[in-house]
Amino acid sequence: MALKVRVTQDRSFSTTVHLNGRLDHESVAVLDSELDQLAHQPVDVLVFDLADLEYISSAGLRSIFAARTAMAERSGRIVLLNAQPPVQKVFEIVKAADLAAVFSSVEELDRYLDAMQRRVGRGE
């Protein structure tokens, strides 16, 4: 399934980016395009609603982390909301490890993240 991105202005200080589908190296450009447009808007909090995000790869992580860096540079922040168990597991892995030290390549990281998301999706 391709990635669908919907942006809503919920409050005067926040914008929500709703992600639906798979966020990987093939679809990350869709998200990056939306984030580029948001970079010029006065937003204090950027919310990523992940309720309908089925999968995230290292490319998707890089995009979200780049948004976090961009928001921090202007004293804003990002918030992740409604992550499903497979996607939540990826964020737990990233938080728990220095990925540059653990994985020798992006491809190796993506294989690992893919396996973990499949395992969590099956309830293991």
C-alpha positions in Angstrom: 0.0 0.0 0.0 1.3 3.4 -0.9 1.6 6.2 1.7 -1.2 8.7 2.0 -0.5 11.9 3.9 -3.2 14.2 5.2 -2.4 17.4 7.0 -4.9 19.1 9.4 -4.7 22.4 11.3 -6.2 21.3 14.6 -5.3 24.3 16.8 -3.6 27.6 16.2 -0.3 26.3 17.5 -0.3 22.7 16.1 -0.6 20.8 12.9 -1.3 17.1 12.6 0.2 14.9 9.8 -1.9 11.8 9.4 0.0 8.9 7.9 -1.7 6.0 6.2 0.0 3.0 4.6 3.7 2.3 4.5 6.5 4.8 5.1 9.6 3.4 3.4 12.2 4.4 0.8 9.7 4.3 -2.0 7.1 6.5 -0.3 9.2 8.9 1.9 9.3 11.6 -0.8 5.5 12.0 -0.3 6.0 12.8 3.4 9.1 14.9 2.7 7.1 17.1 0.2 4.4 17.7 2.8 7.0 18.5 5.5 8.8 21.0 3.2 5.5 22.9 2.8 4.9 22.9 6.6 8.5 24.2 7.2 7.3 27.7 6.2 4.3 27.8 8.5 4.2 29.1 12.0 3.7 25.8 13.9 4.8 25.2 17.5 3.9 21.5 17.6 3.9 19.0 14.8 1.8 15.9 15.6 2.3 12.7 13.6 -0.8 10.6 13.8 0.4 7.1 13.2 -2.9 5.2 13.7 -3.0 4.1 10.1 0.7 3.7 9.5 1.3 0.0 8.9 5.1 0.0 8.4 8.1 2.3 8.8 11.6 1.8 7.5 14.9 3.7 8.3 14.0 6.2 5.5 10.8 7.0 7.3 12.6 7.3 10.6 15.1 9.7 9.0 12.3 11.9 7.7 10.6 12.1 11.1 13.9 12.8 12.9 14.7 15.5 10.4 11.3 17.1 11.2 12.2 16.8 14.9 15.5 18.6 14.3 13.8 21.3 12.1 11.2 21.9 14.8 13.8 22.1 17.6 15.7 24.7 15.6 12.7 27.0 15.8 11.9 26.0 19.4 9.1 23.7 18.4 8.6 20.0 18.9 7.0 16.9 17.4 4.7 14.4 19.0 4.0 10.9 17.9 0.4 9.7 18.4 -1.4 6.4 18.0 1.5 4.2 16.9 0.3 0.7 16.2 2.4 -2.1 17.9 4.7 -2.9 14.9 5.5 0.8 14.4 5.8 1.4 18.1 8.4 -1.4 18.3 10.5 0.4 15.7 10.5 3.5 17.8 11.4 1.5 20.9 14.3 -0.1 19.1 15.6 3.3 17.9 15.3 4.8 21.4 17.2 1.8 23.0 20.1 1.6 20.6 22.8 3.6 18.9 21.8 2.4 15.5 25.0 3.5 13.8 27.0 1.3 16.2 24.7 -1.7 15.9 24.0 -1.9 12.2 26.6 -1.8 9.5 24.3 -0.5 6.7 20.9 1.0 6.1 20.0 -2.3 4.3 20.8 -4.3 7.4 18.8 -2.0 9.6 15.8 -2.2 7.3 15.9 -6.0 7.3 16.0 -6.0 11.1 13.1 -3.4 11.4 11.1 -5.4 8.8 11.5 -8.6 10.7 10.6 -7.0 14.1 7.5 -5.4 12.6 6.3 -8.7 11.1 6.9 -10.4 14.5 5.0 -7.8 16.5 2.2 -7.9 13.9 1.8 -11.6 14.5 1.7 -11.1 18.2 5.0 -12.7 19.1 
